[in-house]
Amino acid sequence: MGLARDLMELGAKALFIDLDMTLVDTARGLIIAMDMVRGEFPLEIQMDSDTRAVMKSYYNGSLIKINEPMKRWIFWRYVWIKYLENRIYGIPMPCSEDFLRESAGRMITAIVTGREVETRLFVDELNSYGFPLDMISVYSTGDLGFGVTKRELYEQLARKYERLGIPRSSIVVISDSPRDLLFANETGFKAIGYIPFDDKEVEEMISRASHGLVLRTLCPNHGLFKKPVMGNV
């Protein structure tokens, strides 16, 4: 049984799935791009040759210490532009293309990313992964202007889909980002955490943010399950 079918049994009528570290492992390219721009920003960046250590720092909010949201947004825009200009693309997660096709055949499906760049700038990248762009939509915070957050993007999409007759409670978000998952729950969506690699601390962060509903793969043997988290009965 495929994951999309199982999501429909949970009441899903639409799917918003994250791009980086959910559909595609972009950790290596992200680190290279960060290294390219770090000299242009007087920032304290916790870098490491271990991609998992860097991603863990990103998840817990300690990777980049910038108190001003706009400066943080501009930094990440520079990073993504370098990543795209140099074509430091990632590696699709197992079954990501097949899952997108299956999902698009069953419900409205969209890639929703917090990248601080316009969607048109990474269409070539998505095509290189073989993703079915003729079957799905793609939304990015960068499409909405400088400083827009993933929370604001979710809210705009929620209102758009409500006009199509799809309530917030029928929209599922799959993401590896604890922040995305918190935003999704706050917006009224059903949040499912994606665990991109084995790490107890990372798994706990993602599980807590998704209220214990997590995935380890997008393949048919996905093992969608409710994982008890600290503080839950």
Steps between C-alpha positions, in 0.01 A plus 500: 500500500642841402548792733260726308218252546570484872495880520158503336378258766615759755265748330751676274364684197819693431869454572770760560842334506830668584787490252836508677583196715150361440477442125871561437816469711655844442721509809834475318412770247366725772823475698711578192283801416514627858877480490497711180309787660608493863780752436244756385311491830646583845319203651573223743434181306533156654659311210611137498619253236237255628178582311288341771658721767428808289138397445456432870623853572253631243211310657573624854556860385869525587648490149489875436470757775317797350250685714363716217251302285564704183876447520441128547267496198755682282778264610300194396406663170870545423563136595227367271610719210855361529363148526297548181760696303756228559249219449595330826188293485402231746402135480129407492381307803398140426163479320454881495412519130267198518330637809435837333342325203287277721389792715419722201279222365300488821489856640612858437875492557752780537865543590508779757847625587639768726781582258554875488506502119235502229371166371606584143864493614493132595266349241803356314613334822159341555497378140844344549348281773224383266224650714162518317462877483211460257303322775582708807531861615810659651495786753794680659526775761724680252200546269331723757780753553777582743458389859200272448502197729377144452223571750374786280522282190298226670234753600471636146469149361242408765279787387551413133405136553201593718363690199533172309290326763788325680502569876824539689437179691506307170849625404799287598850644532804271484830658603825425677508849655371530857418865430295409191310243702423748776386757243284236330327409824447868585343554157256214555663242272582140591878483545706186431871502579754353259812360665783535242768305686552297814573723797317471829508873576380600152226237511380631834488861374302403191269265690421763762417762237271260309332369815660161440374441145813417299637335185841352430450456124268599217505143365198268521646338814487843663404386848296811578454476872421689816816519707456579871681823585607637835206659675238300308299223664 
